[in-house]
Amino acid sequence: MVVTDRTTTQIGRSNFISRDLSWLKFNQRVLDQAKKPELNFFEKLKFMAITSSNLDEFFMIRVGSLYNYLDYSKERIDYSTLREIPFKKKLFLEIREFFKEQTTHYIDEIRPNFKKNGFEILRFNELKETEKGKVKDYFKKTIFPMLTPMVFDSYHTFPMLVNKLLIFGVVTIDQRDEIEKRRLSFIQIPTNLPRFFEINREDQLVFVTIEEVIRTFIHKLFRNISIESVNLFRITRNGDFTLDESDDIDVNFLEELRRKLKTRKTGRVVRIEVDENPNNWMIRVLKNRWDLEDENIFEVGETNLFDYTAFWQIIKHREFKNKVPKLHPPVKPISMLDIGSEETIFEILKERDVLLHLPFNSFEPLLELLESSAEDPKVLSIKITIYRLADDSRVTAALLKAAENGKHVSVLFEVKARFDEENNLREAKRLQDAGCFVIYGIQDVKTHTKLLLIVRKEGEKVTRYVHMSSGNYNETTSKLYTDWGIMTSNEIYAHDVSEFFNAITGHSIPRIYKYLLTAPKDMRVQIVNLIKAETLNAKKGLKSGIIIKINSLQDKETIKELYKASQAGVPVKLIVRGICSLRPGRKGLSENIEVISIVGEYLEHSRIYYFHNDGDPKIYGGSADIMVRSFDRRIESLFMVIDPLLKKQVMNILNYNLKDNVNAYRMKEDGTYEVKISDPETEYNVHKKFFAVTKEEIEQVELI
């Protein structure tokens, strides 16, 4: 697989960076975390596991999306200007480079440090005799009864092999069969078996992979048959069934593809990970079956580990709970520093707006608002949008309690939330059975906005309490993701949110929102207009500036406006965690644009849009990135920040992010990233600084 100099030159000439190539650079930055010498070993294991799950998702969604074009002979021109086939070659070359680096780091740096951290992952022949007996007994009593060999030959159809499952491909020889001596059997390892069999030694834990156990005794499933080869493999299928990621597919092809995907029982295979030097005949069978090429085959060396997500079993093991660094306890929100414990959440929000900056502030005030509303006889109704929930969710429990107490509860559940479909359907049904009014998403678009509306009768009047956020109503991620949101009783916010709920749950078309920008209605237009206003200010000689913090930047129309702003002299600073299709620092195009990415202890998830506006800043926050899908295929909202203190708080979030020199990377003009230079004397770690922020510091913040 060769990528020519001509291809590299062509990519370099484009004013846009490939979304998929940019994503691979993001996973490279995640892998960098596993290399940081200052990190605890179990934190390094965590980042190795994340790179593995990220790469799985990349194959399922992005590579899967590419194969939608390839399989149906549709044209596609990537942002890099490459057509489908040359782009596929470039993409797989980059993936292989990442795979090689990931593997090398595991073998050279991670694996050799197992023992000094209290455990080992051993092969069967490295165990003591008594330990071998335990493994044999485990196989005999627990594993063997669960295994089902499935032969593929002229008498048996090809079995349905499950995505991301470990599978043994066993080639057997039967000399008695003159017509079909060689046959291929598959054994899928059940998902309800732990990834490791655990052995307790006095001084350490020993882990034996489930595949090692099965491989050792696999002959017991093939009695009186000669085994030619045993190879472990794992397939990754196209998971892009919702087409949410296929931003560049035209509408006609979209409908055609939907019809074709409905007839396909399983997603097409886009990758095979397999033992090193696998049986050639087996590989030919699999390649022919799934229409694959050599580039789709990734060989995993003997000393390597299939699927680093296996590390979660070790990281979460009770023996290592004291070795995993504790999360920093949250601090009180700036807006609530002077609040006493006797005031209710309703009393606080009637007096002021409150900004919660997670995980630096606790999620508790929001949970208190929900749980108080469920019990409070004055609360008449609750409306909420849900995208992802925590296990044993207190949010669900509060909504169930509210319904039980006779309140009107409306829940817009997005059942198409990727990889959470099953959980969301289950939770939605629980709420519906309890009497809640449940809407199972909106056809053709995902509901991604994060909104909560509570209606409370207070004397002769009704007060509406609102929460608007960048993050999910999820207690687990609230401790791991950086998000922010506003709780308020401001009547204009309440009016806008109420109108928005009516629009997405009923048949209503609001004429105008005062504080909300919404999609798929007009969010792109509104953001472009805000950028244009800064461009005009710069041309007039007025002060201007744009700072945007998001997860992904890919929408071409918005990128073009940012280029124009740069050319007019507007200083543009972008904090983009993952995908960035904008090319910064190109002469004559984007010289005034700087892009940084922050990857560290917490997952950056908050979105902030700041426009200088000649000294009277306009600031928005919410759930939307600058993506085609966010503007055209999702129900999204961004809310304007009005309260002066809260505006300063949001400005300070941006200020701290721009100062970071521990977790920050600077994007170069060619689309690669370099670590932002850090002097140990002046280290600025944004994931630590927010725990110590003061109100005085916030009040003094200025941007651009």
C-alpha positions as CSV (number, residue, x, y, z in Angstrom):
1,M,0.0,0.0,0.0
2,V,1.8,3.1,-1.3
3,V,0.9,6.7,-0.9
4,T,2.7,8.8,-3.5
5,D,4.4,12.2,-3.1
6,R,1.7,13.5,-5.5
7,T,-1.0,12.4,-3.0
8,T,0.8,14.1,-0.1
9,T,1.2,17.3,-2.2
10,Q,-2.5,17.3,-3.2
11,I,-3.5,16.9,0.5
12,G,-1.2,19.8,1.4
13,R,-2.7,22.1,-1.2
14,S,-6.2,21.8,0.2
15,N,-7.5,24.6,2.4
16,F,-9.3,22.1,4.5
17,I,-8.0,19.2,6.7
18,S,-9.6,15.8,6.3
19,R,-12.0,15.0,9.0
20,D,-10.9,11.4,9.3
21,L,-7.2,12.2,9.2
22,S,-7.7,14.9,11.8
23,W,-9.5,12.4,14.1
24,L,-6.5,10.0,13.9
25,K,-4.3,12.9,15.1
26,F,-6.7,13.2,18.1
27,N,-6.3,9.6,19.0
28,Q,-2.6,10.1,18.8
29,R,-2.9,12.8,21.4
30,V,-4.8,10.4,23.6
31,L,-2.0,7.8,23.2
32,D,0.4,10.6,24.2
33,Q,-1.2,10.6,27.6
34,A,-0.3,6.9,28.1
35,K,3.4,8.0,27.5
36,K,3.5,10.8,30.1
37,P,6.1,9.8,32.7
38,E,4.4,11.8,35.4
39,L,1.2,9.8,35.2
40,N,0.3,6.9,37.5
41,F,0.7,3.5,35.7
42,F,-3.1,2.7,36.0
43,E,-3.9,6.1,34.4
44,K,-1.6,5.0,31.5
45,L,-3.6,1.8,31.2
46,K,-6.8,3.8,31.2
47,F,-5.6,5.9,28.2
48,M,-4.4,2.7,26.4
49,A,-8.0,1.4,26.8
50,I,-9.5,4.6,25.5
51,T,-7.3,4.6,22.4
52,S,-8.5,1.1,21.7
53,S,-12.2,1.9,22.1
54,N,-11.7,5.1,20.1
55,L,-10.2,3.2,17.2
56,D,-13.0,0.6,17.3
57,E,-15.6,3.5,17.0
58,F,-13.5,5.1,14.2
59,F,-13.7,1.9,12.1
60,M,-17.4,1.4,12.8
61,I,-18.4,4.9,12.1
62,R,-15.9,6.7,9.9
63,V,-14.4,3.8,7.9
64,G,-17.9,2.3,7.8
65,S,-19.2,5.6,6.3
66,L,-16.4,5.5,3.6
67,Y,-17.4,2.0,2.7
68,N,-21.0,3.2,2.2
69,Y,-19.6,5.0,-0.8
70,L,-17.2,2.2,-1.9
71,D,-19.8,-0.6,-1.7
72,Y,-22.5,1.3,-3.7
73,S,-20.1,2.9,-6.2
74,K,-20.9,6.4,-5.2
75,E,-18.5,9.3,-5.7
76,R,-16.9,11.0,-2.6
77,I,-14.3,13.8,-2.5
78,D,-12.7,14.2,0.9
79,Y,-11.8,17.6,2.4
80,S,-8.3,16.6,1.5
81,T,-9.5,16.7,-2.2
82,L,-8.8,12.9,-2.6
83,R,-11.3,10.6,-4.3
84,E,-12.6,7.4,-2.6
85,I,-9.8,4.9,-3.5
86,P,-6.7,7.2,-3.0
87,F,-8.2,8.5,0.2
88,K,-8.8,4.9,1.5
89,K,-5.2,4.1,0.8
90,K,-4.0,7.2,2.7
91,L,-6.4,6.5,5.5
92,F,-5.3,2.9,6.1
93,L,-1.7,3.9,5.9
94,E,-2.2,6.4,8.7
95,I,-4.2,3.9,10.7
96,R,-1.4,1.3,10.4
97,E,1.1,3.9,11.6
98,F,-1.0,4.5,14.6
99,F,-1.5,0.8,15.2
100,K,2.2,0.2,15.0
101,E,3.0,3.0,17.5
102,Q,0.2,1.8,19.9
103,T,1.6,-1.8,19.7
104,T,5.2,-0.7,20.2
105,H,4.3,1.4,23.3
106,Y,2.4,-1.6,24.8
107,I,5.3,-4.0,24.2
108,D,8.1,-1.7,25.1
109,E,6.7,0.4,27.9
110,I,3.4,-1.0,29.3
111,R,3.9,-4.7,29.4
112,P,7.4,-4.7,31.1
113,N,5.9,-2.6,34.0
114,F,3.1,-5.0,35.0
115,K,5.1,-6.9,37.7
116,K,6.3,-3.8,39.5
117,N,2.7,-2.6,39.7
118,G,1.4,-5.8,41.4
119,F,0.2,-8.0,38.6
120,E,1.2,-10.0,35.5
121,I,-0.6,-11.2,32.4
122,L,0.8,-14.7,31.8
123,R,0.6,-17.5,29.3
124,F,-0.7,-20.9,30.4
125,N,2.8,-22.5,30.3
126,E,4.2,-19.8,32.6
127,L,1.9,-20.8,35.4
128,K,2.7,-22.9,38.4
129,E,1.3,-26.5,38.3
130,T,-1.3,-25.8,40.9
131,E,-2.4,-22.7,38.9
132,K,-2.7,-24.7,35.7
133,G,-5.0,-27.0,37.6
134,K,-7.3,-24.1,38.5
135,V,-7.3,-22.9,34.9
136,K,-8.1,-26.4,33.7
137,D,-10.9,-26.7,36.2
138,Y,-12.3,-23.3,35.2
139,F,-12.3,-24.3,31.5
140,K,-14.0,-27.6,32.2
141,K,-16.8,-26.4,34.6
142,T,-17.5,-22.9,33.3
143,I,-16.1,-22.2,29.8
144,F,-16.5,-25.5,28.0
145,P,-20.3,-25.8,28.4
146,M,-20.7,-22.3,26.9
147,L,-18.7,-22.8,23.7
148,T,-20.4,-23.6,20.5
149,P,-18.2,-24.6,17.5
150,M,-19.8,-23.5,14.2
151,V,-18.4,-25.3,11.1
152,F,-18.5,-23.7,7.7
153,D,-18.4,-26.1,4.8
154,S,-20.5,-27.3,1.8
155,Y,-23.2,-28.6,4.3
156,H,-23.3,-25.6,6.7
157,T,-23.9,-21.9,5.9
158,F,-21.5,-19.3,7.0
159,P,-22.4,-18.3,10.6
160,M,-23.3,-14.8,11.8
161,L,-20.1,-13.6,13.5
162,V,-20.6,-10.8,16.0
163,N,-19.0,-7.4,15.9
164,K,-16.0,-6.8,18.2
165,L,-16.2,-10.3,19.7
166,L,-13.1,-12.5,20.1
167,I,-13.5,-15.4,17.8
168,F,-11.3,-18.5,17.2
169,G,-11.0,-19.7,13.6
170,V,-10.0,-23.3,13.6
171,V,-8.9,-25.1,10.5
172,T,-9.3,-28.9,10.7
173,I,-8.4,-31.8,8.5
174,D,-10.4,-35.0,8.0
175,Q,-8.5,-37.5,6.0
176,R,-11.5,-39.7,5.7
177,D,-13.4,-37.1,3.6
178,E,-12.0,-37.3,0.1
179,I,-14.0,-34.3,-1.3
180,E,-13.6,-31.7,1.5
181,K,-10.7,-32.6,3.7
182,R,-10.1,-29.0,5.1
183,R,-12.9,-27.3,7.0
184,L,-13.2,-24.0,9.0
185,S,-14.9,-23.8,12.3
186,F,-15.6,-20.7,14.4
187,I,-15.9,-20.4,18.2
188,Q,-17.1,-17.1,19.5
189,I,-16.1,-16.3,23.1
190,P,-19.2,-15.4,25.1
191,T,-19.4,-11.8,26.2
192,N,-20.5,-12.7,29.7
193,L,-17.2,-14.3,30.5
194,P,-14.6,-12.0,32.2
195,R,-11.8,-10.9,30.0
196,F,-9.2,-12.4,32.4
197,F,-9.1,-15.4,34.7
198,E,-7.7,-14.2,38.0
199,I,-5.1,-16.0,40.2
200,N,-4.1,-14.7,43.6
201,R,-0.5,-15.1,44.5
202,E,0.9,-13.9,47.9
203,D,2.7,-11.0,46.3
204,Q,0.7,-10.2,43.2
205,L,-2.3,-10.9,41.0
206,V,-1.9,-13.1,37.9
207,F,-4.2,-12.6,35.0
208,V,-4.7,-15.1,32.2
209,T,-6.7,-14.0,29.2
210,I,-9.8,-15.8,28.3
211,E,-8.5,-16.6,24.9
212,E,-5.3,-18.1,26.3
213,V,-7.5,-20.5,28.5
214,I,-9.6,-21.5,25.5
215,R,-6.7,-21.9,23.1
216,T,-4.9,-24.2,25.6
217,F,-7.9,-26.6,25.7
218,I,-9.5,-26.0,22.4
219,H,-8.6,-29.5,21.2
220,K,-11.3,-30.8,23.5
221,L,-13.9,-29.4,21.1
222,F,-12.5,-31.3,18.1
223,R,-12.1,-34.9,19.1
224,N,-10.6,-37.4,16.6
225,I,-10.0,-34.6,14.1
226,S,-6.6,-33.2,13.1
227,I,-6.3,-29.4,13.8
228,E,-4.2,-27.6,11.2
229,S,-4.3,-24.2,12.8
230,V,-6.0,-22.2,15.6
231,N,-6.2,-18.4,15.1
232,L,-7.8,-15.8,17.2
233,F,-9.4,-12.9,15.3
234,R,-11.8,-10.1,15.9
235,I,-13.9,-8.3,13.3
236,T,-15.2,-4.7,13.2
237,R,-18.3,-4.0,11.2
238,N,-19.8,-0.9,9.7
239,G,-21.9,0.7,12.5
240,D,-23.0,3.7,10.5
241,F,-26.6,2.6,10.3
242,T,-28.1,5.9,11.4
243,L,-26.0,7.8,8.8
244,D,-25.6,10.6,11.4
245,E,-21.9,10.7,10.6
246,S,-22.4,10.7,6.8
247,D,-22.4,14.5,6.6
248,D,-21.4,14.7,2.9
249,I,-24.0,12.2,1.6
250,D,-26.5,13.9,-0.7
251,V,-30.2,13.5,0.1
252,N,-31.0,11.1,-2.7
253,F,-28.2,8.7,-1.9
254,L,-29.1,9.0,1.8
255,E,-32.6,7.6,1.0
256,E,-31.2,4.9,-1.3
257,L,-28.7,3.9,1.4
258,R,-31.4,3.7,4.1
259,R,-33.4,1.3,1.9
260,K,-30.3,-0.9,1.3
261,L,-29.2,-1.0,4.9
262,K,-32.6,-2.2,5.9
263,T,-32.1,-5.3,3.9
264,R,-28.7,-6.0,5.4
265,K,-28.9,-8.1,8.6
266,T,-25.3,-7.2,9.7
267,G,-22.9,-4.3,9.0
268,R,-20.2,-5.1,6.4
269,V,-16.9,-6.0,7.9
270,V,-14.3,-3.2,7.6
271,R,-11.4,-4.7,9.7
272,I,-10.1,-8.0,10.8
273,E,-7.6,-8.2,13.7
274,V,-5.9,-11.6,13.7
275,D,-3.0,-13.6,15.2
276,E,0.4,-13.0,13.7
277,N,1.0,-15.3,10.6
278,P,-2.5,-16.6,10.4
279,N,-3.6,-19.6,8.3
280,N,-3.5,-18.4,4.7
281,W,-6.4,-20.5,3.6
282,M,-8.6,-19.2,6.5
283,I,-7.7,-15.6,5.6
284,R,-8.6,-16.2,1.9
285,V,-12.0,-17.6,3.0
286,L,-12.7,-14.5,5.2
287,K,-11.5,-12.0,2.6
288,N,-13.6,-13.5,-0.1
289,R,-16.6,-13.8,2.2
290,W,-16.4,-10.1,3.3
291,D,-14.9,-8.6,0.1
292,L,-11.8,-7.4,1.9
293,E,-8.2,-6.6,0.9
294,D,-4.9,-7.0,2.6
295,E,-5.1,-3.5,4.0
296,N,-8.2,-4.6,6.1
297,I,-6.1,-7.2,7.9
298,F,-4.3,-6.2,11.0
299,E,-2.0,-8.8,12.5
300,V,-1.6,-8.8,16.3
301,G,1.8,-10.1,17.5
302,E,2.2,-12.9,20.0
303,T,3.4,-10.6,22.8
304,N,0.6,-8.2,22.2
305,L,-2.9,-8.1,23.6
306,F,-6.1,-8.2,21.7
307,D,-8.2,-5.2,22.5
308,Y,-6.7,-2.9,25.2
309,T,-10.2,-2.2,26.6
310,A,-9.4,-5.4,28.6
311,F,-7.4,-3.2,30.9
312,W,-10.6,-1.9,32.5
313,Q,-11.0,-5.2,34.4
314,I,-7.5,-4.5,35.9
315,I,-8.0,-0.8,36.5
316,K,-11.3,-1.4,38.3
317,H,-10.0,-4.4,40.3
318,R,-10.6,-4.1,44.1
319,E,-6.9,-4.8,44.7
320,F,-5.9,-1.7,42.9
321,K,-8.5,0.8,44.2
322,N,-5.8,2.6,46.2
323,K,-3.5,2.8,43.3
324,V,-5.9,4.6,41.0
325,P,-5.6,8.4,41.8
326,K,-8.7,9.8,43.5
327,L,-10.7,12.5,41.8
328,H,-10.3,15.9,43.2
329,P,-13.4,16.8,45.2
330,P,-15.6,19.5,43.6
331,V,-15.7,23.1,44.9
332,K,-18.7,25.3,45.5
333,P,-19.9,27.2,42.4
334,I,-18.8,30.8,42.3
335,S,-22.4,31.9,42.0
336,M,-23.2,30.1,45.3
337,L,-20.2,31.0,47.5
338,D,-22.3,33.3,49.7
339,I,-25.3,31.0,49.9
340,G,-26.2,29.4,53.2
341,S,-27.4,25.8,53.6
342,E,-30.8,26.9,54.7
343,E,-31.9,28.3,51.3
344,T,-33.7,26.0,48.9
345,I,-32.6,25.7,45.4
346,F,-35.8,27.5,44.3
347,E,-35.1,30.4,46.5
348,I,-31.5,30.6,45.2
349,L,-32.6,30.6,41.5
350,K,-35.3,33.2,42.1
351,E,-32.5,35.5,43.3
352,R,-29.8,34.7,40.8
353,D,-28.5,32.6,37.9
354,V,-26.1,29.8,38.8
355,L,-23.4,28.5,36.5
356,L,-22.2,24.9,37.2
357,H,-18.8,24.1,35.7
358,L,-18.2,20.4,35.8
359,P,-16.4,18.5,37.2
360,F,-14.9,21.3,39.1
361,N,-18.3,22.1,40.6
362,S,-20.6,19.3,41.8
363,F,-23.6,18.0,39.8
364,E,-25.6,18.0,43.1
365,P,-27.3,21.4,42.7
366,L,-28.9,20.2,39.5
367,L,-29.9,16.8,41.0
368,E,-31.3,18.7,44.0
369,L,-33.4,20.8,41.6
370,L,-34.8,17.7,40.0
371,E,-35.3,15.7,43.2
372,S,-36.9,18.7,45.0
373,S,-39.2,19.2,42.0
374,A,-40.3,15.6,42.1
375,E,-41.4,16.0,45.8
376,D,-42.5,19.6,45.9
377,P,-46.4,19.8,45.7
378,K,-46.0,23.3,44.1
379,V,-44.3,21.9,41.0
380,L,-46.8,21.3,38.3
381,S,-44.7,19.9,35.4
382,I,-41.2,18.8,34.3
383,K,-39.9,18.7,30.7
384,I,-36.4,17.4,29.9
385,T,-34.3,16.1,27.0
386,I,-32.2,13.0,27.5
387,Y,-29.4,11.8,25.4
388,R,-27.3,9.6,27.7
389,L,-28.0,8.5,31.2
390,A,-25.9,7.0,34.0
391,D,-26.5,3.5,35.3
392,D,-28.9,3.6,38.3
393,S,-29.7,7.2,37.2
394,R,-30.9,9.6,39.9
395,V,-32.4,11.6,37.0
396,T,-34.6,8.7,36.0
397,A,-35.5,8.1,39.7
398,A,-36.5,11.7,40.2
399,L,-38.7,11.7,37.0
400,L,-40.4,8.5,38.1
401,K,-41.0,10.0,41.6
402,A,-42.5,13.1,40.0
403,A,-44.9,11.0,37.9
404,E,-45.8,9.0,40.9
405,N,-46.6,12.3,42.7
406,G,-49.0,13.3,39.9
407,K,-46.9,15.8,38.1
408,H,-46.9,16.1,34.3
409,V,-43.6,14.8,33.1
410,S,-42.5,15.1,29.5
411,V,-39.3,13.4,28.4
412,L,-37.8,13.6,24.9
413,F,-35.6,10.5,24.8
414,E,-33.1,10.2,22.0
415,V,-33.2,6.5,21.3
416,K,-30.6,6.8,18.5
417,A,-27.8,8.0,20.8
418,R,-25.0,5.9,19.4
419,F,-24.1,2.8,21.5
420,D,-26.7,3.8,24.1
421,E,-29.8,2.8,22.2
422,E,-30.7,-0.3,24.3
423,N,-30.3,1.5,27.6
424,N,-32.3,4.5,26.4
425,L,-35.1,2.4,25.2
426,R,-35.3,0.5,28.5
427,E,-35.2,3.7,30.6
428,A,-37.8,5.4,28.3
429,K,-40.2,2.4,28.7
430,R,-39.8,2.6,32.5
431,L,-40.8,6.2,32.4
432,Q,-43.7,5.7,30.0
433,D,-45.0,2.8,32.1
434,A,-44.9,5.2,35.1
435,G,-47.2,7.7,33.3
436,C,-44.6,10.0,31.8
437,F,-45.2,11.5,28.4
438,V,-42.3,10.1,26.4
439,I,-41.3,11.1,22.9
440,Y,-38.9,8.6,21.3
441,G,-36.8,11.1,19.4
442,I,-37.7,13.0,16.2
443,Q,-37.7,11.3,12.8
444,D,-34.5,11.8,10.7
445,V,-32.8,14.0,13.3
446,K,-31.1,13.3,16.7
447,T,-32.2,15.3,19.7
448,H,-28.8,16.4,21.1
449,T,-29.8,19.6,23.0
450,K,-29.6,19.5,26.8
451,L,-32.6,21.3,28.3
452,L,-34.7,21.1,31.5
453,L,-37.9,23.1,32.2
454,I,-39.7,23.0,35.6
455,V,-43.0,24.8,36.1
456,R,-43.9,25.8,39.7
457,K,-47.0,27.5,41.1
458,E,-45.9,30.1,43.7
459,G,-48.9,31.9,45.2
460,E,-50.9,33.6,42.4
461,K,-48.1,33.3,39.8
462,V,-46.2,30.6,38.0
463,T,-42.4,30.6,38.0
464,R,-40.5,28.5,35.4
465,Y,-37.0,27.2,36.3
466,V,-34.6,26.3,33.5
467,H,-31.4,24.4,33.1
468,M,-29.4,24.7,29.8
469,S,-26.1,22.8,29.4
470,S,-23.4,21.5,27.1
471,G,-23.4,18.1,28.8
472,N,-25.7,15.1,29.4
473,Y,-27.9,14.5,32.4
474,N,-25.5,11.9,33.6
475,E,-24.0,11.7,37.1
476,T,-21.1,9.5,35.9
477,T,-19.8,11.7,33.1
478,S,-20.4,14.8,35.3
479,K,-17.3,13.7,37.2
480,L,-15.2,12.9,34.2
481,Y,-16.2,15.5,31.5
482,T,-15.7,19.2,31.5
483,D,-19.1,20.7,30.9
484,W,-21.0,23.8,31.9
485,G,-24.6,24.9,32.2
486,I,-26.8,27.6,33.7
487,M,-29.7,27.2,36.1
488,T,-32.0,30.2,36.1
489,S,-35.6,31.4,36.6
490,N,-35.1,34.3,34.1
491,E,-38.4,34.6,32.3
492,I,-36.9,35.2,28.9
493,Y,-34.9,32.0,29.0
494,A,-38.0,30.2,30.3
495,H,-40.1,31.6,27.4
496,D,-37.5,30.6,24.8
497,V,-37.0,27.1,26.2
498,S,-40.8,26.6,26.6
499,E,-41.3,27.6,22.9
500,F,-38.4,25.3,21.9
501,F,-40.0,22.3,23.7
502,N,-43.3,23.1,22.0
503,A,-41.5,23.1,18.6
504,I,-39.7,19.8,19.1
505,T,-42.6,17.9,20.9
506,G,-45.6,19.3,19.0
507,H,-46.5,21.2,15.9
508,S,-45.3,24.8,16.5
509,I,-43.0,27.1,14.7
510,P,-41.8,29.9,17.0
511,R,-41.1,33.2,15.1
512,I,-38.0,34.2,17.1
513,Y,-36.0,33.3,20.2
514,K,-34.4,36.1,22.1
515,Y,-31.6,34.1,23.9
516,L,-31.5,30.8,21.9
517,L,-29.9,29.8,18.7
518,T,-31.4,26.6,17.4
519,A,-30.8,23.8,14.9
520,P,-31.7,22.5,12.5
521,K,-33.6,25.9,12.0
522,D,-31.0,28.6,11.8
523,M,-28.0,28.0,14.0
524,R,-25.4,28.0,11.1
525,V,-26.8,31.3,9.8
526,Q,-26.7,32.9,13.2
527,I,-23.1,31.8,13.9
528,V,-22.0,32.9,10.5
529,N,-23.6,36.3,11.1
530,L,-21.8,36.7,14.4
531,I,-18.5,35.9,12.6
532,K,-19.4,38.4,9.9
533,A,-20.1,41.1,12.5
534,E,-16.5,40.6,13.9
535,T,-15.2,40.8,10.3
536,L,-17.0,44.1,9.7
537,N,-15.8,45.5,13.0
538,A,-12.2,44.7,12.1
539,K,-12.7,46.4,8.7
540,K,-14.1,49.5,10.5
541,G,-11.0,49.6,12.8
542,L,-13.1,48.6,15.8
543,K,-11.9,46.0,18.3
544,S,-12.8,42.4,17.3
545,G,-12.0,38.9,18.3
546,I,-13.4,35.4,18.2
547,I,-12.7,32.6,20.7
548,I,-14.6,29.3,20.2
549,K,-14.2,26.2,22.4
550,I,-15.8,23.0,20.9
551,N,-15.2,19.3,20.4
552,S,-15.2,19.3,16.6
553,L,-14.9,21.8,13.7
554,Q,-15.9,20.5,10.3
555,D,-18.6,22.7,8.7
556,K,-17.1,24.2,5.5
557,E,-19.4,27.2,5.4
558,T,-18.5,28.3,8.9
559,I,-14.8,27.6,8.3
560,K,-14.8,29.8,5.2
561,E,-16.3,32.7,7.3
562,L,-13.5,32.2,9.9
563,Y,-11.0,32.4,7.0
564,K,-12.5,35.7,5.9
565,A,-12.4,37.0,9.4
566,S,-8.8,36.1,9.7
567,Q,-8.0,37.9,6.4
568,A,-9.8,41.0,7.7
569,G,-7.5,41.0,10.8
570,V,-9.8,39.4,13.3
571,P,-7.8,37.5,15.9
572,V,-9.4,34.0,16.0
573,K,-8.5,31.5,18.8
574,L,-10.0,28.1,18.5
575,I,-9.9,25.4,21.3
576,V,-10.9,22.2,19.5
577,R,-10.5,19.0,21.3
578,G,-10.9,16.5,18.4
579,I,-11.6,16.9,14.7
580,C,-10.5,20.2,13.2
581,S,-10.9,20.6,9.4
582,L,-9.8,24.2,9.5
583,R,-6.1,24.8,8.5
584,P,-4.6,27.5,10.7
585,G,-1.7,29.7,10.0
586,R,-1.7,29.5,6.2
587,K,-0.3,32.7,4.6
588,G,-3.0,34.8,3.0
589,L,-5.8,32.5,4.3
590,S,-5.7,32.0,8.1
591,E,-2.6,33.8,9.5
592,N,-4.7,35.2,12.4
593,I,-6.1,31.9,13.4
594,E,-4.6,29.8,16.2
595,V,-5.9,26.3,17.1
596,I,-5.1,24.4,20.3
597,S,-6.4,21.1,21.6
598,I,-6.6,20.1,25.2
599,V,-6.3,16.4,26.1
600,G,-5.7,15.4,29.7
601,E,-7.2,14.1,32.9
602,Y,-10.8,15.1,32.0
603,L,-12.5,14.8,28.6
604,E,-13.1,18.3,27.3
605,H,-16.8,18.5,26.4
606,S,-17.9,22.1,26.9
607,R,-18.8,24.4,24.0
608,I,-18.4,28.1,24.2
609,Y,-18.8,30.8,21.5
610,Y,-17.2,34.2,22.3
611,F,-17.5,37.3,20.1
612,H,-15.7,40.4,21.2
613,N,-18.3,42.8,19.7
614,D,-16.1,45.9,20.2
615,G,-16.0,45.4,24.0
616,D,-19.5,44.3,24.6
617,P,-19.0,40.5,24.3
618,K,-21.7,38.1,23.0
619,I,-21.2,34.7,24.5
620,Y,-23.1,31.5,23.8
621,G,-22.9,28.0,25.2
622,G,-24.7,24.7,24.7
623,S,-24.5,21.3,23.1
624,A,-23.6,22.1,19.5
625,D,-20.3,21.8,17.7
626,I,-19.5,23.4,14.3
627,M,-20.4,20.2,12.4
628,V,-22.7,19.6,9.4
629,R,-24.6,17.1,11.5
630,S,-25.0,19.6,14.4
631,F,-26.5,22.2,12.1
632,D,-28.5,20.0,9.7
633,R,-29.3,16.7,11.3
634,R,-29.6,17.4,15.0
635,I,-32.0,19.2,17.3
636,E,-29.5,21.6,19.0
637,S,-29.5,24.8,21.0
638,L,-27.0,27.4,22.1
639,F,-28.0,29.9,24.8
640,M,-26.7,33.4,25.2
641,V,-25.2,34.3,28.6
642,I,-26.7,37.5,30.0
643,D,-25.8,37.7,33.7
644,P,-22.6,39.9,34.0
645,L,-20.9,37.6,36.6
646,L,-21.7,34.5,34.6
647,K,-20.3,36.1,31.4
648,K,-17.1,36.7,33.3
649,Q,-17.1,33.1,34.5
650,V,-17.4,31.8,30.9
651,M,-14.7,34.3,29.8
652,N,-12.4,32.9,32.5
653,I,-13.0,29.3,31.3
654,L,-11.7,30.4,27.9
655,N,-8.9,32.4,29.5
656,Y,-7.6,29.4,31.5
657,N,-7.9,27.1,28.5
658,L,-5.7,29.5,26.4
659,K,-3.1,29.6,29.2
660,D,-2.8,25.8,29.6
661,N,0.7,24.5,28.9
662,V,0.4,21.0,30.4
663,N,-2.5,19.5,28.4
664,A,-2.4,21.7,25.4
665,Y,-1.3,21.0,21.8
666,R,-0.9,23.6,19.1
667,M,-2.1,22.7,15.6
668,K,0.3,23.4,12.8
669,E,-0.5,24.5,9.3
670,D,0.0,21.0,7.9
671,G,-2.6,19.5,10.3
672,T,-0.1,17.9,12.7
673,Y,0.1,18.9,16.4
674,E,3.0,19.9,18.6
675,V,3.0,20.0,22.4
676,K,2.7,23.5,23.7
677,I,6.0,24.3,25.4
678,S,5.8,24.0,29.2
679,D,8.3,25.3,31.6
680,P,8.1,23.5,35.0
681,E,8.5,26.8,36.7
682,T,5.3,28.2,35.0
683,E,3.2,25.0,34.5
684,Y,-0.5,25.9,34.0
685,N,-2.7,22.8,34.2
686,V,-6.3,23.9,33.4
687,H,-7.6,20.6,35.0
688,K,-6.2,21.7,38.3
689,K,-6.5,25.5,38.2
690,F,-10.3,25.5,38.0
691,F,-10.5,23.9,41.5
692,A,-8.8,27.0,42.9
693,V,-10.5,29.8,40.9
694,T,-11.6,32.8,42.9
695,K,-14.4,35.3,42.3
696,E,-11.9,38.2,42.4
697,E,-9.9,36.6,39.6
698,I,-13.1,36.1,37.5
699,E,-14.2,39.7,37.9
700,Q,-10.9,40.9,36.5
701,V,-10.7,38.7,33.4
702,E,-10.5,40.3,30.0
703,L,-10.2,38.6,26.6
704,I,-8.6,39.8,23.3
